[in-house]
Amino acid sequence: MLGGLALCRNIKQIRAVAVAGSLVLIGMSVYLLLEYLALPALTHEHPMHFYDSWVWFESLNIHLAVGVDGVSIAMILLTSIIVFAGSFASWSINQPKAFFLWLILLSTGVYGFFISVDLFTMFMFYEVALIPMYLLIGVWGSGNKNYSAMKLTLMLMGGSAFLMLGLIGIYYNGPVVDGAHTWDITQIVNNGGVEKGWQYFLFPITFVGFGVLGAMFPFHTWSPDGHASAPTAVSMLHAGVLMKLGGYGCFRVAMYLMPEAAQELSWIFLILTGISVVYGAFSACVQTDLKYINAYSSVSHCGLVLFAVLMLNQTAMTGAVMQMLSHGLMTALFFALIGMIYGRTHTRDIREMGGMMKIMPYLAVCYVIAGFASLGLPGLSGFVAEMTIFVGSFQQGMSEFMAGAGSLKLVFTIVACCSIVITAVYILRVVGKLLLGPVQDKHHLELTDATWWERLSTVTLIISVAAIGCFPNFFADLIRETFSGEIFKAVL
């Protein structure tokens, strides 16, 4: 009995430490945002704020170089919010000490990636973020978790191999600064960039390396299986933040460092990402497992991020980052709600559920809000993000069409717009089957609604989704500075 009390006390302490740590992260992220907003526009040649650098491997000129801009800070805020919400969503997880340790390691990799300016250090944090996924899914997952964890690890490590080749190529074919090659992104650009001939070889390798994590077609198949088997908080962080490393890396490394190749070869990846947008939406329509529905929805929405980045247009790229924020929050909310529903019903099959609005009204209303955000209801984050993308993409497509440069971007913009209709189909289908209609299992009538920690987790995410939808200019201005400054002039 005493042992049970000690164990219970220990679990409470672990939860308290996890929540306190996530609160500290939110506080530090908000402080960084306020400090950033208080700064005047950059007047010196360095494009990153709060830049600093320390040598940690002198023979290869590798530095711990850090700095942030508007996009970095937006991604840091997103990560902090999802880690906080995920801490409460994992309140009843088994072996919480080990679970939260691995989750913290994953978060550390994500934060390090977003603030890194040195390519090698960025890649190191990228790998630190990926490695814990195998254990988090393999140990705490459900269903065919061993297969899913292995598939995810092998495919992402394959993408990492491509990425490492691309980064080494950039290092050796970039400029020589002070007698040595450099990994520093800004130094590479400020001193002539990557050799033009090598750009056409290195750009596809680097874009594919990051695109695998961004679930770009046809390298997306790890994502649905990984999401379906992952525990709730891992699904939230995986879809909400980890997949954003792909989109962030594509424009921060591939497109920024190799602008000529990006201009010439973007059409290839525009086709692949356009397929991702429509294919993911259609695939979600035919799924019956709640997690697979949301996973294929993530493939579609993340494809839209890469699609917008490839438009090489300031408005579309601003929309891409807003889509990262929007998708990160609403898909985290989806996975949190799915985990809460599964924890009560022990099924994720929508054919076995119904009438949940009557049984657990709070969770049902939250699910409807998440669904409306996903299909782009005005007033929520999905609307402003997708509209910004489509306006920028249509603007770029029409500009090139009128200039006689072809109609590929215009055609794929129209195709991508059709995904809105498909999204409405699968969202309303799930809402109808899951929340409305008769109760399929009489035992479901005995289920309880959300607990206080589940309510806190979901409210945090809903407020964030509504904040972006109601105050889009604040976030757009924060992001737009990055794409309007010197840092992206060569690309745009």
N, C-alpha and C positions, 0 to 999 in steps of 0.2 A: 504493500500500500504506500509506504514511504517512497519506494522507488518510483511508483506511478506519479506521485505528487511532484517529485524532483524532476521527472521527465516532462511533466506538464509545465512546470515553471521554466525549465530550460527552453522548451518550444516557444513559450511566450516571450522570453528574452531574445530568442533568435528573430522572431517576428518584429519585435520592437526595434532591434538593431537595423533590420532590413528597411523598415518604414522610415526610421530616423535618417538613415543614409540616403534614401530616395528624396526625403524632404530637403536635406542639405544640398543635393544635386540640383533640385528645382531652385532653391535659393541662390546658389552660385550662378545658375544659368540666367536667372532674372537679373542678377547683379551685373553679369557680363553684358546683357542686353542694354541695361541702363547706361553703363559706362560707354558702350559703343554708340548709343544715340546721342550722348553728350559730347562726343568728339566732333570737331569740324571735319569737313571734307579733306581727304588726303592731299597734302601739298607737296610731298616728296615722291620720289620715283617708285617706292615700294607699294604694291597694291594691297597689302594685307595690314590690318590693324593689329596692335599688340604683338608685333613680330619679334621673335628672339630665336637665337640659334646657339647650340652647344655641340662641340665635336664629341662623338662617342666611338668613332672608328676611323682614325686619321688616315690610314693607308689607302682606304677607298673613298676618302672625303665624305663619309656619311655623317650627317648632323641630325641632332634632335631639333629640327627647325619647326617652329609653331607660329601660327598666325590665324586670324579669322577675318571674314568679311560677312556681309549680310546673309549669304546662303549658309555659311558655316554656323552662324548663330541660330538661324532658323532650324537647322538640323539638330543642334545641341538642345534647343528647347523641346523639340519633338521627342528626342530620346529621353529627356528628363521626365516629361509627362507620362510617357508610356512605361518607364521603369517604375514610377510611383504607382500608377494604376495596376501594373502587373504584380507589384508586391502585395496588394490587397487581393487581387484575383487568385493568388497562390497561398491564401491564408491557411488552407487545410492540406497543403501538399505533404506527402510523406518524405522523411529524411530532409527536413527543411534546411539544416545547416549546410549539407553538401550541395543541395539544390541552389540555395542563394549564393554560395561561393562561386559556383560555375556561372550563374546568371550575372554576378558582378564582374567576372572575368570577361564574359561576352560584352557587357556594357563598356568595360574599360577599352576593349578593342574598338568599339564603335566611336567612343569619344575621341580616342587617339587618332583614328582615321580622319575624322572631320576637322581636326585642328592641325594636322600635319601638312607641312609645305615641302618637306624632303621626301622624294619618291620612295626611297628604300624604307624609311621609317613608316611611311604610309602603308606600304605593302606589309610590313611587320605587324602593324596594328590590324590590318585586314585579315591576316591569318589568325591573329589572336581572337578576333571576333568569330571566325568560322569554326575553329577547333572544338570549342565547348558544345557546339550543336550536336555532335555525335553522341556524347554522353547524356546530354539533357533529353534527347529523344530516345536513345537506346535504354536508359535506365528509368526515366519517369514518364515515358510515352505510353501510348495505348495502341491496340490493334497490331498490325504487322510492323511493329516498331523497329525491329532489328534490320529488316529489309529497307525500310524507309530511311533509317539513320545511315546505313551503308551507301545507299544510292545517293543521298544528299551529299555525303562526304566525298564520294568518288567524283561526282560531277562537278562539285565546287572546287575540288582540288585540281581537276582537269582544267577548269577555267583559270585557276591560280597559276598553273604551269604556263598557259598562254600569256597570262599577265606578266609573269616574271621575265619571260623572253622579251616581251615588249618593253618593259622598263629597263632591262639591261641594254637593249638596242638603243633606247633613248639616251641612256647614260654615255655609251661609247660613240654615238653619232651626234651628240649635242655639242655645244661650244666648250672650249677650254677656258676656264676662269682662274686667273692667278696661277697658271701653270698646271692645272689639274682639271679633269672632267668633274662635273657637278651633278648632284641629284636634286638640287634645289629648283623647284618649278619656276619661280620668278627669275632666278638667275639664268636659266635656260632661255627663257623668252627674251629677257633684256639684252642678251648677248648673241642674238642671231638665230636662236631656235635650233630645231633638229634639221639636219641636212634634208633638202627637199626630196632628193631621190629616195632616201630611206623612209620618208614619211609614208609613201604609198605601200610599203611593206609592213611598217610598224603600226600604222593606224588600224588596219583590220584586226591584227593580233590583239592589240590593246583593247579595242572596242568589244571584241568577242569575249576577252577575258573578263571585263566588267559586265558585259551583257549577259553572261551565264547567270550571275547573281541577280541581275535585273529580270530574270525569267524571260529572256528574249527567245522567240520561236527560232529554231526548233530545239533550243537548249533549256526548255522550261519544265521538262517532265519530272524533275526532282521536286519541284515546288508543291504540287498537289499532294504527293505522297508524304512529303516531309510535314506539311501542315496538318494532314489528317492524323498523324501519329504523335505529334508534339503535344506536351502538356500546355495548358491554357496560357500561362505567362510567356512561355517560349514561343508559341504561335503569335502572341501579341507583339513580342519584340522582334521576332523573325520577319513577319510580314510588315509590321509597322515601321521598323527601323533598318534591319539588316539588309533587306532587299533594296533599300534606298542607297546603300553603298554603291550599287551597280550604276544607277543613274548619276549619282554625284561623281563617281570616278570617270564616267564617260565624258562629261563636259569639263571636269577639272583637269583631267590628264589627256585623254585621247584628242579631244577637240581643241583645247587650249594650246597644247604643245605642238599639234600637227594640223594647223588650220588649212593649209593648201590641200592636203589629202582629205580633210573633212569636207571641203567644198566639192571635190571631185568624186569622192566615193560614198557620199552620204546616201545616194539613191539606193544603193544595195541594201543598206540596213534600214532605210525607210520602208522598203518592201517587207522586210522581215518583221519590223515592229508593227506595221499596219496589219499584217496577218495576226500577230499576237493580240492586238486589240479586238479584232472581230472573232478570232478562233476562241479566245478565252471566254468571251461573252456567250458564244453559242454553246461551248462546252458546259458552262455553268447552267444553261437551260435544261440539260438532260440529266443532271446529277440528282441523286436523292439523299446523299449524305450532306449534312449541313456544312461540315468542314470542307468537303470537296467543292461545294458550291462557292464558298467564300474563297477557297484557294484559286479556283479558275477565274473568279472575279478579280483576284489580285493579279493574275497573269495579264488580264485585259487592262487593268488600270496602270500597272507598271509598264506595260507596253506603250501606253499613251504617254508616259513620262519620256521614254526614249524617243518616241515618235516626235514629240514636241522639241526635244533637244536637237534633233537632226534637221529641223526646219531652219536653223541658223538665223533666227529672227528674235529680236529682243523681247517682243511681246510673248511669243510662243515659249521661249526659254524661261521667262518669268512665270508663265503658267505651268511649266513643267515642275518648277520647284514648289509652287503652290499645290500642285497635284501630289507631290511627295508628302507635303504636310497633311493635306486632306485625306489621302489614302491611308497614310500612317495612322491617323487618329481613328478614322471610321472603321478600318479593318481590325484595329486593336479592339475597338468596341464590339465589333461582330464576334471576334474570337473569344472575348471575355464572356459575352452573353451565351455563345454556343457552349462554352465550358460549364457555365452555371446551369444551363438547361440540361446538358448531358449528365452532370453530377446528380441531378434529381431523377431524370427519366431513365438513365442508363442506355439511351439510344440516341443516335443522331439521324436516324432515318425519318424523313418527313412523312412517309406513308404510315408510320406507326404513331404519329402524334396528331393532335388537333385540339381546338378549343382552349389553347393555352392562355388566351386573353382572359378567359373566365377563371382559370386556375391560378395563374401568376401574373396579374395585370401589370405590375411594375416592370418585370423583365420583358413582357410583351410590348409595352409602350416603348421601352428603350430599343427593342429590336426594330420597331416600325421607324423610329427616328434614324437609326443607323441605315435602314433600307432607303429612306428618303434622301439621306445624304449621298448614298451610293448612286442613286439614279439621277441626282442633280437637281433636287428641289431648291428653288430660290430661298435664300435665308440661311442655308447651310453651306458648308465648305465645298462640297462637290460641285455646286453650281458655279461659283466664281472661278474655281480652278479649271474646270472643263471649258467654260466659256472663254477664258483668257487664252487657253490653248487653241481652241477652234478659231477664234478671231485672228490670232497671230498666224496660224497655219494658213487660213484662207487668204489673209493679206499677202503672205509670202508666195502662195501658189498663184494668185491672180497676178502678182507683180512679175513673176517669171513667165507666166503664160502670155501676158501682154507684151513682154520683151522678146517673145519668140524662143524662149529657152525650154519649151516643152510643158506638158500639163501633168506630169507625174505627181507633183506635190498637191496640185489642186484635186486630182482624182482621188488620191489616198486621203485627203482631208475630208472629202465627201463620204468616203467609205468609213472613216473613223467616226464621223458624226452619226452614222447609222448605229453604232454601238450603243448610243444612248437609248434607242428604242429597245434593243435586245436586253440591255440592263434592266429596263423597266419590266420586261416580260418575266425574267427569272426572279426579280425581287418581289413583284406582286404575286407570282406563283407561290413562292415560299411563304409569304405572309398569309395568303389564303389557306394553304394547307396546314401550316404550323399553328397559327394563332386563331383562326376562325373555324367555323364548322363544328361538327360533333366531336366529343372526346372519344378517341379511339381505344383507350385502355382505361377501365374503371379505376385501376390503382392510381392513375394520374390525378384523380380527384383529391387524393390525400396529400398531394405535394404542397410544399410551402413556397412562399414568395421569397424575394431576395433578403439576405441578411444585411446588417448595417455596413459591414466591410465591402460587400458586393455593391451596395448602393453608392458608397463613396467612390469606388473604382469607376463605375459607369457614369456617375455624375461628373467626375473630373473630365472624362473624355467627351461627354455631350457638351459641356460648357465650352471646351476647346473647339469642337466642331462648329458650334454656333458662333463663337468669337470670330473665327475666320470668315464665316458666311456673312456676319453683320458688319464687320469692320475690315473689309478686304484691302482697303487702301493702305492701311498701316503695314500689313504684311507685304503687299506688292511693292511699296516704296522701299521697304527693308531689303527686298530681294533685287529690285530693279537697279540699285546702285552698282551691284556687282557686274551686271551685263551692260551698263552704260559707261563704265569706266575704261581706263586704258587696258585693263587686264584682258578684255575680250574684244578689243577693237579689230584685231587681225582676223578673228573668227567671224564676226558679224559685219 
